[in-house]
Amino acid sequence: MHSAPTQPFYQLLTFQPKLQSFQSKTPYTTLFYSPTMSSLSGARIRVNPLLAVGNSSPSSSTVAGDDGFVTLIEYLGKGGGIGVNDDLVLLIDHIQYACKRIAALVASPFNYTIGKQTGLAHVPNTGSDRDAPKPLDIISNEIILSSLTKSGKVAVMASEESDLPTWISDDGPYVVVTDPLDGSRNIDASIPTGTIFGIYKRLEELDNLPTEEKALLNSLQSGNRLIASGYVLYSSATILCITFGSGTHAFTLDRSTGDFILTNPNIKIPPRGQIYSVNDARYFDWPEGLRKYIDTVRQGKGRYPKKYSARYICSLVADLHRTLLYGGVAMNPRDHLRLVYEANPLSFLVEQAGGRGSDGKSRILSLQPVKLHQRLPLFLGSLEDMEELESYGDVQQKVNPGYEV
């Protein structure tokens, strides 16, 4: 078995590229190669973040640096996140560092070997065999736990990979819930994966309770108490999408510097899309309301008189990222996705972009978790699409023949 090098793989290949600088057809983008870079960094795309592509709008609080870039930490330091204090900035810095490590792990040519290892001790399984933890999940979980511990700002971390929350510090002001590596079962096929996280304030009124009890209760906060949430998409680009309750913003990892650069400020999901994202193979297991909705919109007979297209990656973060940019609905109608680790953080993010998160009947953020690994149907998307979907009433799939719950 090969052992991973201490340096990132791309740093093992070195050459001095020839300096090139030219203007693209659009006035906002400059492509250039830096002759000072000794690593195989390739072309670096320079984008004025206030003119970023996609459904985003300029932020009045964003001030570009001298080079036209705004990093995630610069953005927060210049008031990009309303109400974000120094403690939270430090925590976000440690989270972004952990996600950079996971991005390198996922992109490494050695992850195939890691993914096939079976000698690692698995944590107790919380779901079906199809969702059983895999080595890459466990390593990602350890990376995040290590970073949160080093931040000194986290009291407890609750992860999809652990049966119980991990109490970290008695005086940490924050609680972090996370799905360390969503979609990892498809990683061998190079399908996009992601990390999901949500941040709450520690409930100080619980401080006198036993450690295990206060760890659990802190982790079971309602989604309407989130102060920040986000995801990191590991794909052709590594993109961190985050909200602090004042808009949704996307930052793209510049691999030549290691910085997350603001590329999509103030993302606004279109009020109506033309794409639905769901596993159509389950069509005959769906309730009548959901079948009727899908049949209607893909024939162009719904409230929006255009035929909808199906786009389904089977990676929650990837399907949601596309939905944020293009509109429509991303959904899993089964009691499958976790309220604490997936539904709440992503619903907060979508709502801050002008969309809606629902279980098919109720607003996700209004639900009170009663179990750490509580599952539910999840529908995320454009406001008008979500309203039309919910109007059909019977959209939650209650049967799952042929598959374990």
Disulfide bonds with the S-S distance in Angstrom:
none
